[in-house]
C-alpha cells in the first residue's frame, strides 16, 4: 500500500486582501454621504497626543500640579486606538441639541451627554474660572516650568536689531 505523504504535507493557503473602507455602509443618507465627500473626506485627522505626567514630575516641571488642580490630569493621559475614517464619519454626522451631541456611525447612534463626557474625559460641568487666574499661581513660574531649563543662561544676541539691545 503506497502512502501519499505528500498529500499530508500540503497546506492550503488563502490569499488575504485588505478591504478599503466603504463609505456607503457607514452613512445611509445620500445627502449626508455627499456632504461627507465634500467636507470631511480629505482632511487629515491628527492623532491624539497624551502626556506622561510622572516623567514631568520627576524632571521638576510645575505644570502637572496645575493640571491636577484643573481636573485635567485624566484627560491629558488618555490613551487608545484612533480610527481616522470613523472619526471623519462621526464629525460629518455630528449634531447638537440642547447641550447633547449626537452622531451616527455605521448605523450606531452615538449620544454624548455631559455625564458621558464626565466619565470618559473627566470634564465636569461648571469647571473653574481660570480666565481670572488661579489662586496662588504665578504665571511667570508656570511659563518658566514649561521651558527646558528655566535657570539656564540664555543668549539674547539673536534678538538684536542693529544697535538696539534687548531691553530697549
C-alpha positions, 0 to 999 in steps of 0.5 A: 500500500503506497502512502501519499505523504505528500498529500499530508504535507500540503497546506492550503493557503488563502490569499488575504486582501485588505478591504478599503473602507466603504463609505456607503455602509457607514452613512445611509443618507445620500445627502449626508454621504455627499456632504461627507465627500465634500467636507470631511473626506480629505482632511487629515485627522491628527492623532491624539497626543497624551502626556506622561505626567510622572516623567514631568514630575520627576524632571521638576516641571510645575505644570502637572500640579496645575493640571491636577488642580484643573481636573485635567490630569485624566484627560491629558493621559488618555490613551487608545486606538484612533480610527481616522475614517470613523472619526471623519464619519462621526464629525460629518454626522455630528449634531447638537441639541440642547447641550447633547451631541449626537452622531451616527456611525455605521448605523450606531447612534452615538449620544454624548451627554455631559455625564458621558463626557464626565466619565470618559474625559473627566470634564465636569460641568461648571469647571473653574474660572481660570480666565481670572487666574488661579489662586496662588499661581504665578504665571511667570513660574508656570511659563518658566516650568514649561521651558527646558531649563528655566535657570539656564543662561540664555543668549539674547544676541539673536534678538538684536536689531542693529544697535538696539539691545534687548531691553530697549 
